[in-house]
């Protein structure tokens, strides 16, 4: 069965371009000119991914995404907007979206972003185990020595990505782009703050779970003997 993608965009020409691009990539597309009918339809059928414009009639894209996240944390959501300021991207990602693209956009990049979001979504039912940690992607439960650990959404995403890439050092820019969905302008300490919070919850001094590779990034090291 083809994966179903909702496109919520008030510009008919842009909706048609998106549908053509995604149909050619093998997806089923359903168009909506506003968010309210899209939210209603989501309650009646399975949706694999949603693409939202931000400036919509009746209900903004941000408000619609926040409404979705009240009951559905798993649906992949891509924002496609003409708003290209850093604060707009921050607000869009903080609202609960998984990725942010600006208009005008390239068809090939749109297809690639959709593929990436769906690939990440399909991998969520997998469990990851280390000698002392277990992470269930389906339930988002993280346990250390069989004791549950409460993580924020960003802390959870960081841990998942580091666990999925245990065999290599993950660079700072890669983590920022993957977790926050865009490149930060200038120096940002947001990654360090979240890594520090995650380490505190794991009771990690940097030599047990998450090792800092100075000047490069981070690596998850538990059970690894060749990280030096």
N, C-alpha and C positions, 0 to 999 in steps of 0.2 A: 504494500500500500504506500502511495506517495505521501511524503510528509506535508502537512498543512501549515501554511504560513498566512497570518493575518497582516494586512497592510492597512494601517490607519493613517490616512493622509488626505487633507482637504483639497489638494490640487489634483484634479483628474488626470492631467498630462503626466505628472510624476507618478501617480498610481499605475498608470498604464505602462510606463517605462519599467517600473519595478516588477510588475507582473510579467511582462515579456522576458525580463532578465531571469527571473526565478523559474518561470515555466520552462525556459530553454535549459535550465540546470536540473530539471526533473521534479520540481516541487509543484504542489497545488496551492494556488493563491486565492484568497478571498479579500475583496476590497471593501473598505469602509471610509466614508468621508468625515466621520466624527467618532468619538470614543464610546459614547453611551450604547449605541447598537452593537458595537464590537464586544463590550463587556458583557452585555446580555447574551450574545451568541456564544461567548466562551463558557457560559454556564450550561450550555446544551450540547456541546460537542468538544471533542479533543482537539487541541491546538498544539502544534509542535514548536512554534516560534511566532513572536509578534514584533512588527516593525512600527514604531510610533514616530510621527512628527510631534513637535512640542506645541506649536501654535495651532490649536484646533478649536472649532466652534463649540460652545456649550460647556465642554470640559477640557482642560488643557491636557497635553500628553503627560506632564509630570503628575497631575492629580490622578489620571487614569492608571498610571503605573503604580502609584502608591496604593490605589484601591485594589489592584491585582495582588500586590504583595501582602495584603492583609490575610489572604486565604491561600495564595499560591506562591511559594518561594522557589519553585523549580522551573517555571516557564522561562525559557530564554527570551530576553527582550533586547532589541536593538533600537536605539534612538537614531533617527535620520533627520537632521535639522539644519536650517540655514544659520542658526545661532552658533557662532564659532569662538566666542570668548571663553577664556579659561573657566570663569565662574559658571557659565552655562553648562560646560561639560561636567564640572564638579557637581552642580545641582542635579544634573541628569543622572549621573552615576550614583549619587547618594540617594536618589529617589527609589533606586532598586533595579535600574537597568544594568545589563551585563556588558554593553558596549555602546560606543557613541561614534557616529559618522557625521560629517558635515556635507552640506550641499554647496556647490554641485559635486556629484559623486561619480566615480567610475564604476561601470557595470561589473567588471572583473573583480574589483575590490569588494563590492557588495556581495557578490557570490562567494568570495573567499571568507568574508566575515560571517556569513550565514552558515557556511560549512563548518567553520571553527566553533561557532556557538552550539550547533547541533551535535558536533562531535564531543564537546565537553559535556553537554547534557546527557548524551547516551552513556557516558562513562560513569555517571553519578551513582549507578547501582552497584558499583564495585567496592569491595572492602580492601583496605590497606592495613597490613600488619607489620610491626617491628617487634623486637624482643620484649618491649614493655608497653608499646602503644598499639591501639587498634582504632581504626577510623572507618565507620560505616557511611558510605556516601548516600545511601538511600534514606537513612534516618538522620544523618548528620551528627551522630553520636560519636564522641571522642572519649576514649578511656585510657587511663594510665594505670597499669597494674590492676585492671578490672574496676577502677574507680572513675566515674564520669567526670569530665572536665568541661566547664562552661566557657565557651569561646564566643567572642563577637563574630559577626559575619566576615569581617576582613581578616581577623585572626584565623578563622577557620579556612578561608581561601588561601592564606599564606601557607598554613600547615599542609593543606592538600597539595599545593603546587610543589612545595619542597619535598614532600614524600614521593610524589610522582616523578621527581627528578633526582633521586638519591644518588645516582651514579655520576653526577657531574656537579660542578659549581654553577649556581644560578646567579647571573649578573644582576646588579641592582636595577638597571634600566628595564631588564626583562620582567622582573617582579613588579615594578611600577606599572609597566604597560599592561601586563596580564591582569593584575588585581584591580588597578584603578582605571585601566582601559585607555589611557592616553599618556603622552609624554609630558612630564612636568617641565615647566620653563624655569631654568635656573636650579639652584640647589634646594632640595626639599628634605626635611627630616621626618616626613610622615612615615616612611618605611621603617626607619630606626625606632620610632615610637611604637609601632605595631609589633616589630620583632622583639623589642624589650618587654612589651606586655605579654606576648606569647611565651617568651622564655620564663617570665615570672610564674605563669600558670602551669608551665611544665616543670618548674623548679629546676631550671637549667642555667648553669653558669657559663654556657658557651662551649663546654667540653664534653657534653653528653648527647645533646640532640642537634642544636643548630649552631654550627661553627661559622664564625666570621672569617672570610677570606679577604684580608685587608686589601683595599683598593679595587676589589673585584665584585664581591657579593657574598652569598651565603651557601652553605651546603648542609643537608641533613646527614648526620654521621653515625647515629646509633647503629651498632653492629658492623660498622665499616672499619677496616684496619689500614686502608691505603689513602686516607684523606689528607695526610700531611704533605 
